[in-house]
Amino acid sequence: MQLEIRPDPAEVGRARRWARSRLAGSGIEADEPLAETLILLVSELVTNAVVHTGRPAVLRLFVPDAASAPTAGERAVGEVVATVRLEVVDASTRAPRPRCADGDDTNGRGLALVDGLADRWGWSAEGAGKRIWCEVDRCSSATTLVTGCDAAPVVSSVASPVVYGDMAYEAV
């Protein structure tokens, strides 16, 4: 699924609404923590494309079908983890560059959020531009697996905030 984005900051809201509708159509409910994390990631990646390139972009969303996605409490040993992938392709060859925001700065934290919330992310050159992508594994159960999918899980009923530098944040 993909959405063409105009180089206009108002497009960020449209991208979030589009992604919400596509997630809901794939069985990821709006009130799931996964959905909120994905919407925040959409917001950050599309904002970066719109603000830093000033050029049109394409948002792509790859969601595993509902039949292959693990459901709450049903993740068996050796089961393949269902992964949701977001991509934003733009016409700028400039590499994404994480910045260090100071105290009251209103921007400069986007890639830090992507790094903290996504299980994996990266970028590559594509044609006359680039593709920036991130992936989130759909592997959580009714409780939160604090250490993620691949490590030995530490089960908690409250999600721990992600720490990045001297900042801590969490998707709620």
Salt bridges, closest charged atoms under 4 A:
GLU11 OE1 - ARG6 NH2 2.89
GLU11 OE2 - ARG14 NH2 2.69
GLU32 OE2 - ARG138 NH2 3.52
GLU87 OE1 - ARG60 NH1 3.67
GLU87 OE2 - ARG85 NE 2.71
GLU87 OE1 - ARG131 NH1 2.43
ASP90 OD1 - LYS130 NZ 2.93
GLU126 OE1 - ARG131 NH2 2.04
GLU135 OE2 - ARG85 NH1 2.79
GLU135 OE1 - ARG120 NE 2.68
ASP137 OD1 - ARG120 NH2 2.64
